[in-house]
Amino acid sequence: MSVLVYTESENGTFKKTALEVASYAKGIADMMGTSVTAVAVNANDTAALGSYGVDKVLNISNDKLNSFNASAFAKALAQAAQAEGAKVVVLSQSADAKYLAGLLSVQLEAGYASNVVALPESATPFKVKRTAFTNKAFNLTEISTDVKIVGLGKNAYGLKEASGAAATESFEPSLDDGDYGVQVQSIDKATDKVSIADAEIVVSAGRGLKGPENWGMIEEMADILGAATACSKPVSDLGWRPHGEHVGQTGKPVASSLYIAIGISGAIQHLAGINSSKVKVVINNDPEAPFFKAADYGIVGDAFEVVPQLNEKLKAFMAANQ
């Protein structure tokens, strides 16, 4: 009876979130006195999961699953959970995993707790701490079903290295053509940028930059810090930046270690979507901007003066610490 964890990968390489959920699953397994089994899809270096507490990897090799397909992935995971006798299944809070969780909970008749931020308070009864009210509060949720599904919030637990190598087994779920549902024809991705989902640091800007031609200094800061670039909703609506960079409650949620907001006033929807970020820095020329109340650090000043100077200081700091 192992703890089952779904480890997401891209082009065969595990995402950082996969290592975090593996670490978390190891923590639960230690509480329950059991082992960790990971399910991977078309992954390469599966043995590396052993460094994060995984004892066994069920690797699914199926070219039809190179692109995420919620119905097929849910059925495959359900079969893996049943084969392993898993009573706890751990997922991330990625967009794919959120889509997957509802389907999986139905197939396993399992209770699902999302946005979990810590190891269970107790295993019997099974109680987990979750964020609530757009990350403004916490609650304790008891999952009383036989099988339990936990959605771990990004950066909530961190990476916990362990010793050992995971044994890998091939796993072939029983899937038919009807399980694949929507078929992905092609995917176009920017290959030279850090994705918002995986970024430890996000540099975001708003209408205070006055136009798309001024984004050079934002991209420069992101390059210096190895960060992802993002924007507020009005900026993407105006077509200044791609919609894929829109963060906030109505865009992509952000739970980065550092979130830098430049020229963003801080509307409620934006703050709700980035509130899980650990450290928030705001640069704005309006001292009354709502973002200052939510920020850990703030600079009142003109972005066109502050950001270039800050970039130069960051370059010097990075050079001195290489």
Rosetta blueprint (number, residue, H / E / L):
1 M L
2 S L
3 V E
4 L E
5 V E
6 Y E
7 T L
8 E L
9 S E
10 E E
11 N L
12 G L
13 T E
14 F E
15 K L
16 K H
17 T H
18 A H
19 L H
20 E H
21 V H
22 A H
23 S H
24 Y H
25 A H
26 K H
27 G H
28 I H
29 A H
30 D H
31 M H
32 M H
33 G L
34 T L
35 S L
36 V E
37 T E
38 A E
39 V E
40 A E
41 V E
42 N L
43 A L
44 N L
45 D L
46 T H
47 A H
48 A H
49 L H
50 G H
51 S H
52 Y H
53 G L
54 V L
55 D L
56 K E
57 V E
58 L E
59 N E
60 I E
61 S L
62 N L
63 D H
64 K H
65 L H
66 N L
67 S L
68 F L
69 N L
70 A H
71 S H
72 A H
73 F H
74 A H
75 K H
76 A H
77 L H
78 A H
79 Q H
80 A H
81 A H
82 Q H
83 A H
84 E H
85 G L
86 A L
87 K L
88 V E
89 V E
90 V E
91 L E
92 S L
93 Q L
94 S L
95 A H
96 D H
97 A H
98 K H
99 Y H
100 L H
101 A H
102 G H
103 L H
104 L H
105 S H
106 V H
107 Q H
108 L H
109 E L
110 A L
111 G E
112 Y E
113 A E
114 S E
115 N E
116 V E
117 V L
118 A L
119 L L
120 P L
121 E L
122 S E
123 A L
124 T L
125 P L
126 F E
127 K E
128 V E
129 K E
130 R E
131 T E
132 A E
133 F L
134 T L
135 N L
136 K L
137 A E
138 F E
139 N E
140 L E
141 T E
142 E E
143 I E
144 S L
145 T L
146 D L
147 V L
148 K E
149 I E
150 V E
151 G E
152 L E
153 G L
154 K L
155 N L
156 A L
157 Y L
158 G L
159 L L
160 K L
161 E L
162 A L
163 S L
164 G L
165 A L
166 A L
167 A E
168 T E
169 E E
170 S E
171 F L
172 E L
173 P L
174 S L
175 L L
176 D L
177 D H
178 G H
179 D H
180 Y L
181 G L
182 V L
183 Q L
184 V L
185 Q L
186 S L
187 I L
188 D L
189 K L
190 A L
191 T L
192 D L
193 K L
194 V L
195 S L
196 I L
197 A L
198 D L
199 A L
200 E L
201 I E
202 V E
203 V E
204 S E
205 A E
206 G L
207 R H
208 G H
209 L H
210 K L
211 G L
212 P H
213 E H
214 N H
215 W L
216 G H
217 M H
218 I H
219 E H
220 E H
221 M H
222 A H
223 D H
224 I H
225 L H
226 G L
227 A L
228 A E
229 T E
230 A E
231 C E
232 S L
233 K H
234 P H
235 V H
236 S H
237 D H
238 L L
239 G L
240 W L
241 R L
242 P L
243 H H
244 G H
245 E H
246 H E
247 V E
248 G L
249 Q L
250 T L
251 G L
252 K E
253 P L
254 V L
255 A L
256 S L
257 S L
258 L E
259 Y E
260 I E
261 A E
262 I E
263 G L
264 I L
265 S L
266 G L
267 A L
268 I H
269 Q H
270 H H
271 L H
272 A H
273 G H
274 I H
275 N L
276 S L
277 S L
278 K L
279 V E
280 K E
281 V E
282 V E
283 I E
284 N E
285 N L
286 D L
287 P L
288 E L
289 A L
290 P L
291 F H
292 F H
293 K H
294 A H
295 A L
296 D L
297 Y E
298 G E
299 I E
300 V E
301 G L
302 D L
303 A H
304 F H
305 E H
306 V H
307 V H
308 P H
309 Q H
310 L H
311 N H
312 E H
313 K H
314 L H
315 K H
316 A H
317 F H
318 M H
319 A H
320 A H
321 N L
322 Q L
